Amino acid sequence: MWYALLGSEVIPLTQGERVREVRKSLQLTLEEFGKKLGVQRAIISKIEIGDRTLTDRMIKDICRVYHVSYDWLVYPVLRRKPRPT
């Protein structure tokens, strides 16, 4: 895992959060996103909230259908942790 020392704490972006980013950037509903992958909306919802992990097949399908980088989807992505107010 990578670490960034820029004066603020960072936390990894989950695979589910990355799936949500892809779906939202394409302005697709859970149902529309899942349909192109051959899965029900409930599966996509569970992936996005972290109740279900991505299978290797699903990762490859998302990359192929939605032109997403395999490395971006699979490996940790860092984001800034919100600071308490």
Stockholm file with secondary structure:
# STOCKHOLM 1.0

chainA/1-85         MWYALLGSEVIPLTQGERVREVRKSLQLTLEEFGKKLGVQRAIISKIEIGDRTLTDRMIKDICRVYHVSYDWLVYPVLRRKPRPT
#=GR chainA/1-85 SS CCCCCSSSCEEEECHHHHHHHHHHHTTCCHHHHHHHHTCCHHHHHHHHHTSSCCCHHHHHHHHHHHTCCHHHHHSCEEEECCCCC
#=GC SS_cons        CCCCCSSSCEEEECHHHHHHHHHHHTTCCHHHHHHHHTCCHHHHHHHHHTSSCCCHHHHHHHHHHHTCCHHHHHSCEEEECCCCC
//
